[in-house]
Amino acid sequence: MNFCKIKQQNNKINFSLAIQKLLCYFSQVMFSTEVGLCPLFYLRALFLEGVLKWEDMISQVKELAEPVLVEKGMELVDVEYKMEHGRWVIRFFIDKPEGITVDDCGDVSAELGTILEIKDVIHHSYTLEVSSPGLDRALTKEKDFLRYKGRKIKIKTKQPILGRRNFIAILDDFKEGMVFLIDSEGKEWEIPFNDIDKARLEYI
């Protein structure tokens, strides 16, 4: 899957609300109805070093982003924050029932970039990206496990379950805080939702 990328860098404290939109082409791929395709949009901001813990920062970022997306009829699927190729990247994955468009990514990128600058949550240089969730969409909420019943998923648990932490299996059901899986050998597994470290759709 090849995503066309649009990049805007700014080392000044004040952002422009306008996002330069460039003509770009991407290869044709097949998507389910729940998944959209859009380019990545980049913003860059320079901040002083801060003292927020990583988990606290992510929590604050999500709290700031959620109302923006809800107002636009979108969903915040996941947020990633990590070092890539010598630079910090904060990556927002967004979705909506009809799929995410190029304009959606541009609008959300501009608004979130401005909000993060004003609130001064991230205290160092970083790159902001906004993208559709892709075919391997992350499953982060309880409703995700209800929505994708019958699909093959990949789960990593926080603690071993019968000696295993990694599972690739069919999502059979979700109820009362438990994820029910059936693996390729027909074995059934029950995994507490709160014990899940990472989960996402699996595709071939």
N, C-alpha and C positions, 0 to 999 in steps of 0.2 A: 504494500500500500504506500503510495507516494503522496505526501501532503505538500502542496505548494505553500511556501512560507512568505509572509510579509513581515518586515522588521522595521521597527522605529526605535532608535536609541536617543536617549536624552540624559546627559549628565548634570543637568541643572535641576534645582529643586522644584521649579514651577513647570508643570506639564501644560501642553496645549491640548485642548479637548478634541481637536481635529485629528483624525487618524488618516494617514495617506493610504489610499486604496489603489492598488496596482492590479493590472490585468494579469491573471495567472491561469495556468492550465494544470489539471491533475488527471492521473490515469483513472479509467473507469473501473469501479469495483462494485460488488453486490453487497447491499446492506439490508438488514431486516427493517421492519417498519419503525422499530424503536430507536434506530441509530441513524444519525445524520453525518454528513461529511463536510468539513470546512477547513480552510487553511488555518495555520497558527498565526496569531497576531502577537507581536512582541512590543513591549515597552521596557525601557531601562531607566532606573532612577538611582541617584547616589545619596546615601544616608551615612550618618556617623554610626560608629559601633554602639550597639545597645546591649541590654542585659536580659532581655526576655528569653525565657526558656523556649526551646523549639516547640514543645507541645502547647504552651500558652500562646505563642505567636500564631500557630495554625488555628487554634480555637478562636482567637480574635478575628483572624482573617475570614473564617467561615461565618462568624456572626455578622460581619460587615457585608459579606457577599450575598448571603441568603436573601435578605429583603430586596436587594436590587434585582435578583433573578426572579423572585416570586412576582414582583411588580410587572415584569416583562413576560410572565407566563412561562418561565423556564425553571429548570431544576438544576441545583448544584449537585452533580454526581460525586465529585471527589476533588480534593486539592492535594497536590504533591509539592514538596519543597525539598530540593536536594542540590548537591553540587554536580554539575555536568561540564566537562571540558574546562575546568578551572573557573567556572562562574556559577553563582547561585541562581537557581531557577525556581520560580513559583508558578505552578501550572494548574489552571482551573479547567475542569472538564464539565461541560454544561450540556443540557439536553432539553428537548420538548417533544411532544407527541408526533408532530409532523417533521421533525428533524431540524438540525441547526444549519443556518445559512451563513454565507460569508458576511453579510451585513450584521447578523446576530453577533458573530465573533467580534467584529469591529466595534459595535456599540458597547458590548459588555467590556471589552478591553479598555476602551476609553474611560468608561465610568468607573470601573474598578481601579484603574491606574490612578485616577484623580483622588478617589476615596482613600486609597492606601497612602498616597502622598500626604493628604491632609491629616489623616489620623496618625501618621508616623509610626506604624506598627513594626515595619521592618527597618532595622537600623544599620543597614549596609547596602552596598551596591547589589542589585539583583536584576533578573530579566523576568518579565511577566508574560505568560502565554495563556491563551484561551483557545480551547479546542473542543470538538465533539468527543464523546467518550470512546468511539472506535468499536470494533467488533469484539474486543476483549474487555468490554465495559466492566468497571469496578462495581461490586455489590457492597454497599456500605450501610444501607438502611434495612430495617426489617421488611419494609414493603417491597424491596428489591427481590427478596427471596420468595415472596408470594407472586410477584410479577413474572418471574422466570422459572416457575415450576415446570419440570419436564426438560429443561435445558441441561447440557453438560457444563459443569462449573469446576473451577480450581479453587481450593481452599488451603490456607496455611493457618494452623492453630497456634495459639500462644504457648500452650503446653501440650506435650505428647498425649495422644489418646491411643491406648494399647500399643505404645511404642512408635506411633506415627504422628507426624505433624503436617504432612502434605497429602492432599487428597485430590484426585481428579475423578469425578463421578457424576451421575445424574442427580439433579436436585428433585427429589421425590416429593417433599412437602416441607412446610414450615408452620409450626404452631407452638404456642406457649413458650416462646423463646428458644425453641430447638429446631435445628436444621437437620432434615432427614435425607440421607444420601444412599444411593445404590451404586456400588462400584462395578467394574467390568466383569467381575467374577460372581456378581449377584449378591455380594455381601452387603448387609445394611449397616449404616453408621448413623449415630445420633451425635450431633455436635452442638453444644450450647452456643447461642449467638454471641454471648459476651466473651467466649473463649476464642473467637475468630480474630486472627491478626490481619489477614488479607483474604479477600475473596473476589473473584471475577469470572466472567463468562469465558468458557474455553471454546476455541474454534480451531478448525483444521485448515 
